[in-house]
Amino acid sequence: MEQKYLFQPLRLAGLTLKNRMLAAPTSMAELGPGERYSKENLDYYRLKAAGGCALVTVGDVIVDIETGRSHPQQVGMDDPGIVPYLVQMADVIHAGGAAASIELDHGGALCSPEFLGGKNAIGPSGYVDAWGDTVEEMTEEQIFAIADAFGAAAALAKDCGFDMVMIHAGHGWLLHQFLSPITNHRTDRWGGSFENRVRFPLLVVEKVRQAVGRGFPIDIRISGSERVEGGYGLETGIEIAKALDGKVDLIHVSAGTQQDEYSAVLMHPGAFQKHGENSGLAAEIKKHVKTPVCTVGAFSDPEKMEAFLAEGGADCIAMGRALIADPFLPKKLLRGQAADITPCLRCGECQSGMMRNHVLRCAVNPYIGREDLFFHPVPTNSRRKVLIAGGGPAGLQAAVTACERGHAVVLCEASGQLGGLRYADNADFKANLARYRDHMVEKVGRLPVDIRLNTKVTQELVDEVKPDALIIAVGAEPWMLPVPCDGRAHVVFGAGLRPGAEVEDPVVVIGGGLIGSEEAVALARAGHKATILEMQEELAPDCGRMHRINLLHQIAAEENITVAAGHRCTGIQANAVTAIAPDGAEVSFPAGTVVMAAGMRPRAGEVERLRALVPECYVVGDARQARQIGQATRDGFNAVVDLGL
């Protein structure tokens, strides 16, 4: 499909963007010493800029670090020592061929005393939050001081070489807190009516405009709807945009608020939400304003992006996770290489990693967090012959990486199909995973890889190929719970159901981890009644935070799913599953079909057999440890890059 609209230039005040694809702001949770940008931070944005998008926005910088810090590590625009780092950041973005913007923010009531030197957070209204911390109502003096801080931060960004600034007035942070009826309960001129609630964001815009002048573009991000009970909806989103119309140069329409967990998921739509989940908000707002409108939220399909712009839904599209999965998406489109774009899974690995241990990683892009390897590849000592046993995610990534580094690659797969992940064909919410699998299979097929299907690696094959190294990627196998099992029972293994498979209701899913929970959702959506039997008190503790919130919401919303947490399975009968309930009583669950999802374990016997065939060998993916796709991808990459192949 021709990208007629995606590659049109866009004029914003004194800045011309070369296309309509923007890199949305993403936070950096692992800063350098003194909360300054590190070389790794610079490389992250440099890579994104090099990929061909028109504008790269540096995420989540705080205009007043003493009162606005909402995360453990954040850059403060009021830190005099940050200046040379900002200059470097603008420089590396420009070096990549993109314009540079920076997102100005203040956490407000969502800040924690832990990050404020023990001081209370401030917000539009005072209250005690869910953690027992006091939020103090802002005085007028504080309101004007924070507005001035936004202006000073914008002026500094301009002086440091940035081409544009973004004011963050969405997602539940301070400016949004004034707009939202959930958080603004003031009775003075800063609260109550819509005109009063919008007064502070408009003051901030005024201060920023005074600081940067008319020819310097201002972008403002708003939530077009809070998408939560008690919050404002699209009608108010339209009124916010109308109030901003003509005062800014781009209205960036997102959705949701950090004040509610599931609303935050809808802010960053996951696997259970549709492509461009929040695009309708931007499309409706665009009808009411003359200022250009940007849309954001789960955009990754170029054809759908082009069609949305063609329909007049927005003037440009910002991408976050799609450009983490493949920073070169725009350039690949420009060069007619759309088939080579690595699709985003929308799995939340990037966000969950930052929440869990303050590092940004990607399930499908092993360069994220190691961007220096893109700009400064580890030298290849010599061209070698690499034999890979297993054509699942880890084996495919190893094949791609080894081939790109100039090695001769023989890829053997015991089955008749590469890619694995066949369970992805059984659920609509796994469409992105299936798309990624097919992308990797097609990518390997375009490379000079000797692919051998229906082929196990044996001594005879090793004697024929004479590999210098063997990469073992034979995956894992489902673990059968060691309980009595009647041979007449219809038992299938988790991730083993296929479209059209015979399933007799009711279904009992043994194991409420990620696999079992997702299988239950897939079964329920197909019209089956499923009970999740889980020994622990919580479901899906083995998946990332954002996806888990999303998954648990889907389970709770499904009438066809019953959750029996804290139940230990004791046996599988012909038509029932027995278990011990939390109170110690034995209970029985009727079962026409039993889905065994009690876990996966590496194929240890096969791994040891293969180890004996080649002196230099590396075990990757589930064959090393049964985990998720991100670890498999990194394993396959690391086996080639880190181990000297």
C-alpha positions in Angstrom: 0.0 0.0 0.0 1.3 3.4 -0.9 2.0 5.7 2.1 0.7 8.9 0.5 -0.3 10.6 3.8 2.2 9.2 6.2 5.1 10.8 4.3 3.5 14.2 3.7 5.4 17.0 5.5 3.7 18.8 8.4 4.2 22.4 9.3 3.9 23.3 13.0 4.7 27.0 13.6 8.3 27.5 12.5 9.1 23.8 12.2 8.5 21.5 9.3 8.3 17.8 10.0 9.4 15.5 7.2 6.6 13.1 7.7 3.6 12.4 9.9 5.2 9.7 12.1 6.3 10.8 15.5 8.1 9.0 18.3 5.9 9.4 21.4 7.6 10.2 24.7 8.8 7.2 26.7 10.3 7.5 30.1 13.9 6.6 30.9 13.9 4.7 34.3 17.6 4.0 34.4 19.4 7.3 34.2 23.1 8.0 34.8 24.8 9.3 38.0 23.1 12.4 39.5 19.9 11.7 37.5 21.6 12.9 34.3 21.3 11.3 30.9 23.8 8.5 30.4 25.5 7.3 27.1 22.9 4.5 27.1 20.0 7.0 27.3 21.5 9.0 24.5 21.9 5.9 22.4 18.3 4.9 23.0 17.0 8.2 21.5 19.7 8.3 18.8 18.5 4.9 17.5 14.9 6.0 17.5 15.8 9.2 15.5 17.9 7.2 13.1 14.9 5.1 12.2 13.2 7.8 10.1 10.4 9.3 12.2 10.0 13.0 11.9 10.0 14.0 15.6 11.5 12.3 18.7 10.1 13.5 22.0 12.2 12.9 25.1 9.9 11.6 27.8 8.8 12.7 31.2 11.1 15.5 32.4 10.1 17.3 35.6 9.8 21.1 35.6 10.2 21.4 39.4 12.0 18.3 40.8 11.6 19.3 44.4 7.8 19.0 44.2 7.2 17.1 41.0 9.2 13.9 41.1 6.9 10.9 40.6 9.4 8.1 39.9 12.7 7.0 41.5 14.8 8.6 38.8 13.8 11.7 36.8 15.5 14.5 35.1 14.8 17.9 36.7 14.7 20.8 34.3 15.5 23.1 37.2 18.8 21.4 37.8 21.5 23.7 36.4 23.8 20.7 35.8 21.4 19.2 33.3 22.2 21.7 30.6 25.1 19.9 28.8 23.1 16.7 28.8 20.1 18.3 27.2 22.4 19.8 24.5 23.8 16.3 23.9 20.3 14.9 23.7 19.1 17.4 21.2 22.3 16.8 19.2 22.0 13.0 18.9 18.3 13.3 17.9 19.3 15.8 15.2 22.1 13.6 14.1 19.6 10.8 13.5 17.7 13.1 11.1 14.7 13.9 13.4 13.4 17.0 15.1 13.7 17.1 18.9 11.0 17.7 21.4 10.8 17.2 25.2 7.9 16.4 27.4 7.5 18.8 30.3 5.6 17.4 33.3 4.9 17.5 37.0 3.6 14.5 39.0 1.5 16.5 41.4 -0.6 14.3 43.7 0.9 11.2 42.3 4.3 12.0 43.7 5.5 10.1 46.8 7.2 11.5 49.9 9.8 8.8 49.2 10.9 10.8 46.1 10.4 14.2 47.6 12.8 14.0 50.5 10.0 13.1 52.9 7.8 16.1 52.0 4.1 15.7 51.1 3.0 15.7 47.5 0.9 18.7 46.3 -2.1 18.7 44.1 -5.3 20.6 43.3 -7.0 19.2 46.4 -5.9 17.8 49.6 -6.5 14.2 50.6 -4.9 11.0 52.0 -4.0 8.6 49.2 -4.3 4.8 49.1 -0.9 4.4 50.6 -1.7 6.6 53.6 0.3 9.6 52.3 -1.0 13.1 52.6 -1.5 15.2 49.5 -1.5 18.9 50.3 -3.8 21.4 48.4 -1.8 23.8 46.4 -1.8 27.4 47.3 -2.2 30.1 44.7 1.5 31.0 45.2 2.4 27.4 44.4 0.1 27.3 41.3 1.8 30.4 39.8 5.3 29.1 40.8 4.7 25.8 39.0 3.3 27.6 35.9 6.4 29.7 35.9 8.5 26.5 36.2 6.9 25.2 33.0 7.8 28.4 31.2 11.4 28.3 32.5 11.8 24.7 31.4 10.5 25.4 28.0 12.9 28.3 27.6 15.8 26.1 28.7 14.8 23.4 26.2 14.7 25.9 23.4 18.2 27.3 24.4 19.6 23.7 24.5 18.6 23.1 20.9 15.2 21.4 21.1 12.8 22.3 18.2 9.6 21.9 20.2 8.2 21.2 23.7 5.3 19.1 24.8 3.3 20.1 27.8 1.9 17.0 29.6 -1.7 17.7 30.5 -3.0 14.2 30.5 -2.6 10.7 32.1 -3.4 11.8 35.6 -0.4 14.1 36.2 -0.6 17.6 37.7 -2.3 19.5 34.9 -4.7 16.7 34.3 -5.5 16.6 38.0 -6.8 20.1 37.8 -9.0 19.1 34.8 -10.4 16.0 36.3 -13.5 15.9 38.6 -11.8 12.9 40.3 -9.0 14.9 41.7 -10.1 18.6 41.6 -12.5 19.4 44.4 -11.6 23.0 44.9 -14.2 25.7 45.4 -12.1 28.7 44.4 -11.3 30.0 40.9 -9.2 26.9 40.2 -12.0 24.3 40.6 -15.6 23.6 40.3 -16.8 24.7 36.8 -15.0 23.6 33.6 -13.8 27.1 33.1 -12.2 27.1 36.5 -10.7 23.6 36.1 -9.1 24.5 32.8 -7.6 27.7 34.2 -4.3 26.3 35.4 -3.5 24.3 32.2 -4.2 27.5 30.2 -2.0 29.5 32.6 0.8 27.0 31.9 0.3 27.3 28.2 0.4 31.1 28.5 3.7 31.0 30.5 5.3 28.6 28.0 4.3 30.7 25.1 5.7 33.8 26.7 8.9 31.9 27.3 9.4 30.5 23.7 7.7 33.0 21.5 5.3 32.6 18.6 7.6 30.9 16.1 8.4 28.0 18.4 5.9 25.1 18.3 4.1 23.9 21.5 2.6 20.5 21.6 0.2 19.6 24.4 -0.8 16.1 25.4 -4.3 15.6 26.8 -6.5 12.7 27.7 -9.4 12.9 25.3 -11.4 10.8 27.9 -10.4 9.5 31.3 -12.1 6.2 30.4 -13.0 5.5 34.1 -16.1 5.8 36.1 -16.4 9.2 37.7 -13.9 10.8 35.3 -14.6 13.0 32.4 -15.5 11.7 28.9 -15.1 12.7 25.4 -17.4 15.7 25.6 -15.1 17.3 28.2 -12.1 16.2 26.1 -13.6 18.2 23.2 -14.1 21.2 25.5 -10.4 21.0 26.7 -9.2 20.9 23.1 -11.4 23.9 22.1 -10.0 25.9 25.1 -6.5 25.1 23.8 -7.3 25.8 20.1 -5.1 28.5 18.6 -3.0 28.7 21.8 -0.8 25.7 20.9 0.5 24.2 17.7 -0.4 20.6 18.1 -3.0 18.9 20.3 -1.8 15.4 21.2 -4.8 13.3 22.1 -4.3 10.3 24.3 -6.6 8.7 27.0 -6.8 7.5 30.5 -5.4 8.4 33.9 -2.9 6.9 36.3 -5.5 7.3 39.0 -7.0 4.0 38.0 -5.1 0.8 37.1 -7.3 -0.3 34.2 -7.6 3.2 32.8 -3.8 3.2 32.7 -3.9 0.0 30.7 -6.3 1.6 28.2 -3.9 4.5 28.1 -1.4 2.1 26.7 -3.7 -0.4 25.0 -2.6 -4.0 25.3 -3.2 -7.3 23.6 -6.9 -7.4 24.5 -7.6 -3.9 23.0 -7.9 -3.1 19.3 -5.4 -1.4 17.0 -5.6 2.4 17.5 -7.8 1.8 20.5 -8.1 5.6 21.3 -8.0 7.0 17.8 -11.7 7.7 17.8 -11.1 10.4 20.5 -8.6 12.2 18.3 -10.9 11.9 15.3 -13.8 13.4 17.1 -11.8 16.2 18.7 -10.3 17.1 15.3 -13.8 18.0 14.1 -14.0 20.8 16.7 -10.6 22.5 16.4 -8.4 24.2 13.8 -5.1 23.2 15.5 -3.5 20.1 14.1 -4.3 16.9 16.1 -2.0 14.0 16.8 -3.3 10.6 17.8 -1.5 7.9 19.9 -2.2 4.5 21.4 -1.5 1.0 19.9 -0.6 2.1 16.4 1.7 -0.3 14.7 0.1 -1.4 11.4 1.2 0.9 8.6 -1.8 0.2 6.4 -4.2 1.1 9.2 -2.1 4.2 10.0 -2.2 5.4 6.4 -6.0 4.8 6.2 -6.6 6.7 9.4 -4.8 9.8 8.1 -6.5 9.4 4.7 -9.9 9.5 6.5 -8.9 12.7 8.2 -8.8 11.1 11.7 -5.7 13.1 12.7 -2.9 15.1 11.2 -0.1 12.8 12.5 0.4 9.7 14.5 2.7 9.2 17.5 4.1 5.7 18.2 5.6 4.5 21.5 6.0 0.7 21.7 5.9 0.2 17.9 9.2 2.2 17.6 10.7 0.3 20.5 9.9 -2.9 18.7 11.3 -1.5 15.4 12.8 2.0 15.4 13.3 1.7 11.7 9.6 1.3 10.9 9.4 4.7 9.0 12.5 4.1 6.9 11.5 0.6 6.1 8.2 1.9 4.8 9.9 4.6 2.8 12.2 2.0 1.2 9.4 -0.4 0.4 10.5 -2.9 3.0 7.2 -3.1 5.0 7.6 -6.9 5.2 10.8 -6.4 7.3 9.1 -4.4 10.0 9.2 -6.2 13.4 5.7 -6.0 14.8 5.1 -4.9 18.4 3.4 -7.6 20.5 1.8 -5.0 22.8 2.8 -7.4 25.6 3.9 -4.6 28.0 7.4 -6.0 28.5 8.9 -2.5 28.1 6.6 -0.9 30.7 6.7 -3.8 33.1 10.4 -3.9 33.0 10.6 -0.3 34.1 8.1 -0.9 36.9 9.8 -4.1 38.0 13.5 -3.2 38.0 13.8 0.2 36.3 15.1 -1.1 33.0 13.6 -0.8 29.6 13.6 -4.0 27.5 11.6 -5.3 24.5 10.3 -8.8 23.9 11.1 -8.6 20.1 14.0 -6.2 19.8 17.1 -7.4 21.6 18.9 -4.1 20.9 16.7 -2.2 23.4 18.8 -1.6 26.5 21.9 -2.5 24.5 21.7 0.2 21.7 25.5 0.5 21.7 25.7 -2.9 20.0 23.8 -1.4 17.1 26.1 1.6 16.7 29.3 -0.3 17.7 28.7 -4.0 16.9 31.0 -6.6 18.6 33.5 -7.6 15.9 33.1 -11.1 14.4 36.3 -13.0 14.7 35.8 -15.1 11.6 33.1 -16.6 9.5 31.8 -19.8 11.2 29.3 -22.5 10.5 26.5 -22.4 13.1 24.0 -25.3 13.4 20.8 -24.4 15.2 18.5 -27.1 16.7 15.0 -25.8 17.0 13.0 -23.2 15.0 11.0 -21.5 17.7 11.5 -17.8 18.8 15.0 -18.3 20.2 16.2 -20.4 17.3 14.9 -18.0 14.7 16.4 -15.0 16.5 19.7 -16.8 16.7 19.5 -17.7 13.0 18.8 -14.0 12.0 21.6 -12.6 14.2 24.2 -15.2 13.1 23.3 -14.7 9.4 23.5 -10.9 9.8 26.9 -11.2 11.3 28.1 -13.2 8.3 28.1 -16.7 9.6 26.9 -19.8 7.6 23.7 -21.0 9.3 22.0 -24.4 9.2 18.6 -24.3 11.0 17.0 -27.7 11.8 13.4 -28.0 13.0 12.0 -31.4 14.1 8.5 -30.5 13.0 7.2 -29.5 9.6 6.8 -25.8 10.6 9.1 -23.0 11.8 8.0 -20.5 14.4 6.4 -22.5 17.1 3.8 -20.5 19.1 0.9 -22.3 17.4 -1.4 -21.5 20.3 -1.3 -17.9 19.0 -3.7 -19.0 16.3 -6.3 -20.0 18.9 -7.2 -16.5 20.3 -7.9 -13.1 18.8 -5.8 -11.4 21.4 -2.8 -13.4 20.3 -2.9 -11.9 16.8 0.1 -9.8 17.3 2.1 -12.8 18.5 1.1 -14.8 15.4 2.0 -11.8 13.3 5.5 -11.7 14.9 6.0 -15.4 14.5 5.1 -15.2 10.8 7.3 -12.2 10.4 10.3 -14.0 11.8 9.7 -17.1 9.7 9.5 -14.9 6.6 12.6 -13.0 7.6 14.6 -16.2 8.0 13.3 -17.4 4.7 14.6 -14.3 3.0 18.1 -14.8 4.5 20.7 -17.2 3.2 19.9 -19.8 5.9 19.9 -23.5 5.1 16.5 -24.4 6.6 15.8 -28.1 7.2 12.3 -29.0 8.3 11.3 -32.4 9.8 14.9 -32.8 10.7 16.3 -33.7 14.1 19.9 -32.9 14.9 21.8 -36.3 15.0 25.3 -37.4 15.0 25.0 -38.2 11.3 23.8 -34.7 10.6 26.6 -33.2 12.6 29.1 -35.3 10.7 27.6 -34.0 7.4 27.3 -30.3 8.4 30.5 -30.1 10.4 29.4 -27.1 12.5 31.8 -24.9 14.5 29.1 -24.4 17.1 25.7 -25.7 18.0 22.9 -23.6 19.4 20.3 -25.7 21.2 16.8 -24.1 21.0 14.6 -27.2 21.4 12.1 -25.5 23.8 10.2 -26.8 26.7 7.5 -29.4 27.4 4.4 -29.1 29.5 4.6 -30.5 33.0 2.0 -33.1 34.0 0.8 -32.5 37.5 1.8 -35.7 39.5 -1.8 -36.6 40.6 -3.9 -39.7 39.8 -5.4 -39.3 36.3 -8.2 -41.5 34.8 -7.2 -42.6 31.3 -10.7 -41.8 30.1 -10.4 -38.1 30.9 -10.1 -35.7 28.0 -6.8 -33.9 29.0 -5.0 -31.4 26.8 -2.0 -29.4 27.7 -2.0 -25.6 28.1 -1.1 -23.7 24.9 -2.1 -27.0 23.1 -5.6 -26.1 22.0 -6.0 -25.3 18.3 -8.8 -23.7 16.3 -11.5 -26.2 15.7 -10.4 -28.5 18.5 -13.0 -30.6 20.2 -13.8 -29.1 23.6 -16.5 -30.5 25.8 -17.9 -28.3 28.5 -17.4 -27.6 31.3 -13.7 -27.0 31.1 -11.3 -27.1 34.1 -8.0 -25.3 33.6 -5.5 -26.6 36.1 -3.0 -23.8 36.7 -3.8 -20.1 36.8 -0.4 -18.8 35.6 -0.1 -16.8 32.4 -0.8 -19.7 30.1 -3.7 -21.1 32.0 -5.3 -17.7 32.5 -5.0 -16.8 28.8 -6.4 -20.2 27.8 -9.4 -19.6 30.0 -10.1 -16.3 28.3 -9.7 -17.8 24.9 -12.1 -20.6 25.8 -14.7 -18.3 27.3 -14.6 -16.1 24.2 -15.3 -19.2 22.1 -18.4 -19.8 24.2 -17.1 -22.4 26.6 -17.5 -22.4 30.4 -14.2 -22.6 32.2 -13.0 -22.9 35.8 -9.4 -21.8 36.6 -8.1 -24.1 39.4 -5.1 -22.4 41.0 -3.1 -23.5 44.1 -1.9 -20.0 44.9 -4.2 -17.1 46.0 -3.4 -15.0 42.9 -3.6 -15.5 39.2 -0.8 -14.9 36.6 2.0 -13.8 39.0 4.4 -14.8 36.2 3.5 -12.0 33.7 4.3 -8.3 33.5 2.4 -5.8 35.6 0.5 -4.1 32.7 -0.5 -7.3 30.9 -1.5 -8.8 34.2 -3.9 -5.9 35.1 -5.3 -6.3 31.6 -5.6 -10.0 31.8 -7.3 -10.0 35.2 -9.8 -7.5 34.0 -10.7 -9.7 31.1 -11.2 -12.7 33.4 -13.4 -10.7 35.8 -15.5 -9.5 32.9 -16.1 -13.0 31.5 -19.3 -14.6 32.7 -18.1 -17.9 31.4 -15.0 -18.0 33.7 -15.0 -19.1 37.4 -11.9 -18.7 39.4 -11.1 -21.2 42.2 -7.9 -19.7 43.8 -6.2 -21.4 46.7 -7.4 -24.9 45.5 -4.8 -27.7 45.2 -5.7 -30.3 42.6 -5.7 -33.9 43.9 -6.9 -35.9 41.0 -8.4 -36.1 37.5 -11.4 -38.3 37.1 -13.2 -39.3 33.9 -15.6 -36.4 34.2 -14.3 -34.3 37.1 -11.3 -32.8 38.8 -10.9 -33.1 42.6 -9.1 -30.5 44.7 -8.6 -29.4 48.3 -10.2 -26.1 49.1 -8.6 -23.4 51.2 -10.6 -24.6 54.2 -9.3 -28.1 53.8 -12.4 -29.6 52.4 -12.3 -31.9 49.3 -14.3 -30.5 46.4 -15.1 -31.7 42.9 -15.4 -29.7 39.7 -17.3 -31.2 36.7 -15.0 -31.5 33.7 -15.7 -32.5 30.2 -12.3 -31.2 29.2 -9.2 -30.7 31.4 -6.5 -28.2 30.3 -3.3 -28.9 32.1 -1.4 -25.6 32.6 0.7 -26.4 35.6 3.9 -25.2 34.0 6.6 -25.9 31.5 10.0 -27.4 31.9 13.1 -27.6 29.6 13.5 -30.7 27.5 16.5 -31.6 29.6 17.1 -35.1 28.1 17.1 -33.7 24.6 19.4 -30.9 25.6 21.9 -33.3 27.1 21.8 -35.6 24.0 22.6 -32.6 21.8 25.4 -31.3 24.1 27.3 -34.5 23.4 27.3 -33.9 19.7 29.3 -30.7 19.4 32.0 -29.4 21.7 31.0 -25.8 21.5 27.3 -25.4 22.2 24.9 -22.9 23.7 21.5 -23.5 25.2 18.9 -20.8 24.6 15.2 -20.0 25.1 12.9 -22.4 26.9 15.5 -25.1 26.5 17.6 -23.3 29.0 14.7 -22.1 31.2 11.0 -22.0 30.5 10.1 -18.3 30.4 8.5 -15.8 28.1 9.2 -14.7 24.5 11.4 -11.7 25.5 13.9 -13.9 27.3 13.9 -16.3 24.3 14.6 -13.5 21.9 17.5 -12.1 24.0 18.9 -15.6 24.5 19.0 -16.2 20.8 20.6 -12.8 20.2 23.1 -13.1 23.1 24.3 -16.6 22.1 25.6 -15.2 18.9 26.8 -11.7 20.0 28.1 -12.3 23.5 29.7 -15.7 23.1 32.1 -14.8 20.4 30.4 -16.4 17.4 
